[in-house]
Amino acid sequence: MRVDVVGLRTTLHWSFHLDEEDGRYTDVISMVENKFTTQLPKGVTIDDVHPDHLALVALLVCHPFTHQKISIPWGVSERFAESCSKISKYKVEFEHTDVQAYNASNGRPALAFSGGADSTASLLVMPENTLSVFMDRPLKRKASMYNKSAAYATIKHAQQEGFEVMKLQCDVEYVRQPLGFPTDLVPSIPILCLAASHNIDSVAFGTVMESAYRIGHQKARDYATSHHYRFWGRMFAAAGIPLYLPVSGVSEVGTSIIVHATSFYDYTRSCIRGEWPKSCEQCWKCFRKNMLDAKIGGKTISENYLASGLMIPEVQKKMSAFPVSHENVLSWALDGTEGQTSQILNERLEGTNRNLQFLSSFYPPSLTLIPEQHREETEKRLLGFLEPMREEFWKEVTDHNMTDWLMSPSAIEAKKRYDAFIQDLSATNQ
């Protein structure tokens, strides 16, 4: 695959020329468009973008779809080229390696800001001079249910509160079929394109503990030693803008607690479908976040809410999985609830058999995933919202395994009872 990029005023135009074997990632995910555009801030042109950062953008987009070689027809630093030489999946070729490596001087961090609770919690524990950048995705096709109105509301409130937030358009999600990001760090593309002109020293994401350490999934992991962090962490560091994961040691429970304690609570919504200020109330996020908000606010989760929520098609699809995604969050929110629906749902979840109080604290070892120059500030801000997790719970973050429970007769029976209950509930609601 060959990558080309040209700058026309404040817009970068990217194009890709695929080799015969390129373009397919899985049987259902493939590259269907060979171009996209990225908007730059006013006054910034392609000449202000560091070549290593342009190359990193190319890798974020091409990585899943390349099989043998990526040809990048411009020069990069020797440091970045050395990092690329460690990629085993394909070879990366550059015009030369004579470019001076990027190093920010007394720089500041930038946050890939989505406007959701996890991203907002990240902003609230980062330094005051953080630059937040929202990747504004143009809505070209009616097939997408994405609605930006809630994110816009959060951005407006953040700006009113004195935070610096930019909105920059980028239509990279249309490169892929089905619609989506080629890699999970793609929302940082606008930041990479302004890093040099805005003296950015690190790139932050609102990655929470459920995603980083995979708690609430079948097998947890130590994210610091994972392939994902070793690969992309190395690439971002080689570009002089290391990853900054301020809430990687915070559960979705914790990020909700953080937002709940601030003025952002009335302006932050994780649902990306409903028209602000309303949520769609028909998605998995609404179901999960509503229960979290009720629990944090000391309210009772009613049987009627659970029964109606479990009839939502997307919720039914998520609940049919074994294990359920983010089941630890559901278990935490349901703790102390009473009633038939609550009991059947609780028994369906492995987390209800454990002490999940650690989800309202933060995991101290995750601070190593924060660049050293920002670590102390972020830790101080985290401590303003959450307690540090007691060491007795640390293994729950990196070593927990649900496999034995999933294979147990009690878990299998609980799923059968739940499935039968949903069947009866559906029949009653017809």
C-alpha positions, 0 to 999 in steps of 0.5 A: 500500500502506498500513502499520499497526502497533500495539503490544500489550505487548512485541509489535508487530503489523504489517498491510498493505493492498495496492492493486490492483497491489501484491503481486507481485515476480516470477512466482514471488515474491509477498506472500501474508500481510498481517501479521506480528509482532515481539517487543520486549525486556522493558520496551520498548513501541512508544512507545520505538521511533523513528518513523523506525525503524518506517518503515524496517521497513515499507520493508524488508518492502514494498519489493519488492511496492509499485508506486506508493505506500506510505502510512505513517500516522505522522510521521517526521523531515524527514531520513528523509522526504528520503531516501525522496523519492529513491526512484524506484520508488514514492512514500512518504507520511507523516502529517507530518515534524515528528519529531526525527531519531534520533542516538545519543549515545555509542552502540554497534553492534548485529549482526544475528546468525545464528549462522553462521561469517560472522556469528560472524566479524563479532562477533569483529572488532566492539567488545566492547560490541556488542549481537548480536540473533538474529531468532528465526523461529517454525517454523509450517510443515513445509515449512521445513527450517530448524533453529535448534539450531546457532544456539542453540548458538552464541548460548549459547557467545557468552553464556558468553564474555561477549558480549551476545546477544538472541533476539527472535521475528519471523515476517516470512518468512511474508509472502512466498511462497515462504518467505523474507525480502522483502529481504536486510536484513530480519534487522535488523528486531528491531534497528530496533525496539530501537535507540532504547531501547538507544542503537544507533548502527549496524547490522551484518551478516555480509555477506562479500566474495562477497556484497558485491563478488560475487567468485566470481560472473561479474562482480565489482562495487565494492560502495560504488558499487552500487545496493544500498549507495546505496539501503539505505545511504542509508536506514539512515543517514537513520534515524541507524543507518548500515550497518556491514559488518565483514567485507565485505572478507573472503572466506568463506575469511577468516571461516572462518580467523577462527572457526577461530582461536577458541573459537567453532570448536567451536560455529559451524556454517553448516548450518541443517538438521541437529540440533545438534551434527550437520550435515545433510551433505546441503546445499551449505553443508555440502559447501563449508564441510567442504572449507574446514575441511579446507584450513584445518586442513591436512587432505587432502580425500579423493577419497571425500568429493568423490565422495560430496559431488558426489552430493548433489542440492543440490550437483549443482544448484549445480554445474550452474550456469555459473559455479558460485556461490562457485566461488572458495571451492571453488577455494581449498579444492581447491588442491593436491588430487590424484586424478581427481575433484579434477582434473575438479572443478578444471578445471570452476572458473575460479578454479583458473586464478588465484592466489587467495591473496588470499582469506585476507587482507582488502580494506582499502578495505572499511573505508570501509563501517564507521562512522568511530567503529568503524573503527579498532577493527574494523581492529585486530581484523581484523589480529589474524586476517588480513593486509591484501590486497596492492594488486596483488590489489585489482582482483580484488575489484572488476573481475574478470570471468569472461565470457571464460573461460566462453565459452572452448573450454577452459571449455566442454569442462571442463563437458562432461567434468564432466557426463559424469563425474557421469553415470557416477558416478551410474550407478555409485552406483545 
